[in-house]
């Protein structure tokens, strides 16, 4: 099986070097292009030859979101992982609906775990949406929303899906059968009015983002 081809745009050279070197040690990932600004990425990257791009949101000559949209227009199947050092999840919800599938969001602190980063890259390449676990774990349902109507167990399952966990991982962590996870997901889709199908998982994660809040202290913690 061919490794996933990865491009990275990050303006902090040491961080870029460390992340690239670590990901190169993962057997099914291959770093094929790096850049430290938007102009370089547009000049040297060939989106049609990439599976996933990792983009710093705040770049010296632009932003990763706009760059990601541009690259996705050249390769609609390209997965995009956004990186930031603070909570900017609203950017994903601000994407055009037709653009949202296959976009993920991680804080830079999450990249300290290469296993977690590699897992997020793989999921994003499949068109899934993965959200930084630290942000997801502190999320609370907004009263009166669809997510607030879920049972405690359904909320746990949906939160795990937002972290990018597979059904098997969710089952193991919650001590339930894999089939039970599937049944919970069906109930979640029904409660949120999401049609079952290929994009149901992504739609559920987007509903999770829209219907939850995170403590204001979290964004300050990432900016310190």
Secondary structure, DSSP 8 states (H G I E B T S, - for coil): ---EEEEEE-S-HHHHHHHHHHHHTSTTEEEEEEESSHHHHHHH--GGG-SEEEEESEETTEEHHHHHHHHHHH-TT-EEEEEESS--THHHHTS-GGG-TTEEEEEGGGGG-HHHHHHHHHHHHTT---B-HHHHHTEEE-TTSTGGGS-HHHHHHHHHHHTT--HHHHHHHHT--HHHHHHHHHHHHHHHT--SSTTHHHHHHHHHHHTEEE-HHHHHHHH-
